[in-house]
Amino acid sequence: MENLEYERLAWAVLFGHIAIIVVGGFMTVLSQSLVRALVGLIMTLFGVAGLFFLMAAPFIALMQILIYVGAVSVLIFFAIMLTNSWPGGDESGKSPGKKYVYAGLAGLVPAVMLATAAIRSAPPSFLVPEETEISVLGRFFLEDFILPFELISLLLTIAMAGAVILAFEMRRKK
């Protein structure tokens, strides 16, 4: 009896995370405000991190939160704040009803196709994946792939500095 309760709870948590992802996705796509769209994106990324926690991958979930929710969202927020947008811009007009239909189809069609493929042709899993310790994973990234790791951080730093410099030059010209 207890297993049935835990299974129902697990399904409820899974569908709760799926609902967070779907609501955040629609909020991102359909929002008139860029800041609200960013909030929807953050909500979606938190939902994906929750799914990683449900799949017993806490390291990936925490990296999802740290990198995407933290760093990328802050970078997008700075890009929104540093650009000079006006209230009467291209994106401020009324959105036609077709936009909502297309957004729904864009989310529903791949989901149905992937679910159908997974249900019809998914092989049964008999093997349990071997768990890798985080210290081994960290040594793997920081010993074997230290150069790409540092180059990516350098590229992100240069991109952020370039965005700030461009924004200040645009304001100086006005």
N, C-alpha and C positions, 0 to 999 in steps of 0.2 A: 504494500500500500504506500509506503514511504517513497519507493522508487517512482511510482506514478506521480506523486506530488512534485518530486524533484524534476521529473521529465516535463511536467506542465510548466513549472517555473522556468526551466531552461528554454522552452519554446516561447514563453512570454517575454523573456529577456531578449531572445534572438529577434523576435518580431518587433520588440521595442526599439532595438538598435536599427533594424531595417526601416522602421517608421521615421526615426531621427534622420537617417541618411536620405530618405525620399523627401521629407519635408524640407530639409536643408538644401537639397538639390533643386527643388522647385522654387524655393526662396531665392536661391542664387540666380537661376535662369530668368525668373519672372519679375524680379525686383526692379523698380524704376531708379532706385538710389544705389550708387556703387558701394556705399558703406553697408547698406542692408544686404546687398549681394555678398559682400565679404563676410558678414555675420552668418549668412546661409552656408557659405563655403566652410567656415570654421565649424559650424554645426555638423556638416557632412563629414568633415575630417575627424571630428570627435566620435561620430558614429562608426566610422571605419576602424578607429583605434579600439573601440569597444568590441567590435567583431574579432579583432586580433586577440584581445583578452579572452574572449569566449573560445577561441581556438587554442588556448593555452600557449600563446606566443607573447609573453609579457615584454620581452626585449623589443620585438618588432612594434608592439603597441606603444611602448614608451618612446621609441624612435619616431613613430608616426606623430605623436603629440609634440615631441621636442622639435623635430625638423619641420614638419608641415604646419601644424597648428601654431607653433611658436615662430620659427624663423621665416617661413614663406609668407604666413599671414601678416607678420609685421612688415615684411618687404613690400607686399601688395598694398598694405595700409599707407606706408610712406609714399608709394607711387601714386596712390589716389590723392593724398594730401598735397603732394608737391606739384601735381599737374594743375594747369589752369583750365578748369572746366566752367562752363557757364550754364545757367539754368535753362536756357533755350537751346541747348545742344541737340545733336542728332538723336540721342537716346531718350530725350524727354517727352516725345510725342506719345499719343495714346497708342497702345499696342492693340492690333487687331485680334479678333477671336481665333484666327488661324494660328497665331503664335502659341496659344494654350494647347491647341490640338496637336501641333507639331512637337511641342515640349513633352506632352503625354506620350505620343507615339515614340519619340526618341528614347524615352525611358522604358516604355512597356515592351516594345518589339525585341530589343536585345535581351531583356529579362526573360521573356517567354521562350525565345530561341535557346538561350543558355540553359534554362531549366529543363526544357524538352530534351536537349542533348545530354544533360547530366542524368536525367531519369532513365532515358532509353539505353545509353551506352556506357554508363559508369561501371567500371570493373569493381568487384568487391575488394575491399581492402583487408588483407590478412596480416600485413606487416605493420608493425608499429615503428614509426620513424625514430631514429636514434637521437636522443637529446644532446645538444651541444652546449657545453658550459659557456657562459658569457665571457669568462676570462680567456678561453681558447679563441672565441670569436673575436674578441678585442685584439688579441695578439695577431690573429690572422689579418685583420684590417690594418693594424698599425705597424706591422713588420713587412708584410708582403706588398701591401697597397698603400704605403705611406705617401708616395709621390702623388698618385691621383687624388688621395684624400686632401692633401695640402693644396694641390692645384685647384680643386673645386672650391675650397675655402677662400683662396686668393681671388678666384674669378668672381665669387659672390661679393667679396669686399670691394673689388674694383667696380663692379656693376653698381653697387650702392653708392660709392663715392661719385661715380659718373652721373648718376641720377640726381644727386644733391647739387653737384656743380652745374648741371644743365638747368635745374630749377632756379638756382640763384642767378644765373646769367639771363634767363628769361625775365625774371623780376627786375633785374637791373635795367634791361632795355626799355621797360615800360616807364 
